[in-house]
Amino acid sequence: MKITAIANLSANGKVLLANNTNHKSPKAGEEFFIEKAIQTGNLVIGRKTFEVIKELLGGNENLEYIFPGVTIVIISSDEDLTKKFKIFSNPRDVIEYLRDKGFDEIIIGGGTSLYNTFLEDKLLTDLYFNLTPVITGAGGVIGKDQDFFSTFKLVETRLLDGGIVQIHLSDR
């Protein structure tokens, strides 16, 4: 099973948080993220990311507007978060659920805690980092545990609109 995380990072490696008022998420990074989720047909997000997206939609849970035809799964310990989407409390249950639905790739859309959970459990096979030409002190950290170490191979780099450098890494 291919499990792919997509994250927008500052040039100094901080995860760019969508609800940070000092900057906007890079448009080209958002477009790639949406296209990849639609292409694979699924998207896994954490509770905080779900709440931020919901807030950006004006309190509306209609993620199908942004992700038409995409199976959206939320990882949260709050089972009452929403009745609209499937909720699991652990990544392995999500993987089993999406595998049973016939998916051969899973898209992990954030946030930082979710990236770290999948990384620390050695579940990610691919990473797309969209490096944005900004420096910020705010933002999340991927690989926050000092003892954590993992290696990936560089698959590709691309220059996206807005001066964003996309780095694709894989463990394969």
N, C-alpha and C positions, 0 to 999 in steps of 0.2 A: 504494500500500500504506500503510495506516495503522499506525504504529508508536508504541505508547503505553507510557510509563514510569509506574510508580506508586511513590511514595516517601513514607515517613513522616518528617517533619522536625520539629525542635524550633522553638519560636517564634523563636529566633535563627538559624534556617537550617541547623542541623547535621542530617545524615542520622542518624536514630535507628537504631543498630545492634542487631540482635536479640540479640546475645550480650553486650550491656552489662549488667552486674549492677546498675547504679544505677537503671534504669528498665525497664519492660516496654513492648513495642510496644503502641500503642493498639488496643484490641479492635475498635473501629469501622473503623479503618484496615485491620486484618488482614481483617476480614469483607468490606470492599469489594474488596480485593486478590484474595481467593479467589473471590468472586462474578464479578469481571471476567475472571479467568483461565478459570473454568468456562464463562462466557458465550461467550468467544471460542474456547475449545477448545485454547489453547496457552499456554505460559509459557517464557520464556527467562530463565535465571539464570546467574550466574557461579559459579566454583569455590568461592569462600569462602561464598557464600550457600547453595550446595548442601551444603557441609560443616556449616554452622550448622543448617540445617533437619534434616539427617540426625542431628546431635547432639541436637536437640530431640526427635526421634522415638526417642531411645535407641539410636542407632547403626543404625537401620533405614533402608534406602533406599526404603521404601514411601511415596513421595510421592503415589501414587495414592489413598491414604487421605484426604489433604487435598484433592487435586485429581483427583476421579474423572473419567475420560474425557478428561483434558487431555494433549495432546502436550507433553512436557517436553523442553527442549533446554538443554544446558549449554555455556557458552563457557569453554573452558579449553585450555591448551597441553598438559595432562596427558591423553593419550588413554587411559590406564589407570585413570582416576578411577572409572569405573563401567562395567559392561557393560549396565546396565539402561536407560540413556538415551543418546540421540544426543549426541555431543560434536563441537563445531566450534571452531576456533581464531580465527575471525574473523566479525564480524557480517554481512558481505555473504553469506557462505555460509549462514548461518542464515536470512536473509531469503529467499534463493533456495530453500532446502529447504522452508520453510514455505509459500511461494508455490506451489511445485510440488505441495504437499499440499492446495492449494485454500483456504488461509486468506487473508482480505483484511484482517485486523488481527492484529498481533503484540503480545503483552504482555511488557514488560521488567520483571522483578521484582527486579532488584538483583544485586549490590550497587553500591556507589558507583563502583567502577572501571568497571563495565559501563555505568552511567548516563553517565559521562563519555566513554567510548568512543563510544557511540551519538550523544551530543551533539556531540562534536568532529568526528565524521564526517558531521555534519548529516543523520542518519538518523531522528531522532525527529520525529514530526509532532504528538504530543500528550503532555502531562504532567499527571499528577494529583499534587498535593502535598497531603498530609494534615498540616496544621500543628497540632501538639500543644502545649497550654499548659504547656510545660516549657522551662527554659533549661538548656543543658548545654554543657560545654566539650569533651566527648567527642563523637565522631561524624565522619562523612565530610563532604566538601565537594563539592557539585555545581558544576561550572564552575571547577575548580581552577587552570587555566592563566590567568595574568594577562592574556594577550592574547586570550583567548577572549571572543566576544561573539555573542549570538544573540537574536533577538526573537520573541516569541509574542504572540498575542492572548488576552485573557481571555474564556473561553467562559462560565464559570459559577462561582459560589461557592455552597457549601452548608454548613450547620452539621450535623455528624454528632454522634452520641452522645458524651458525655465531653468536650464543649466543643471538639471537633476541627473546624477550619475546612478544608474541602476546596476547593482551587483547581484548576480545570481550565483548562489553557492549550493553545492549538493554533497551528500555523503556517499554518493554512488560513483 
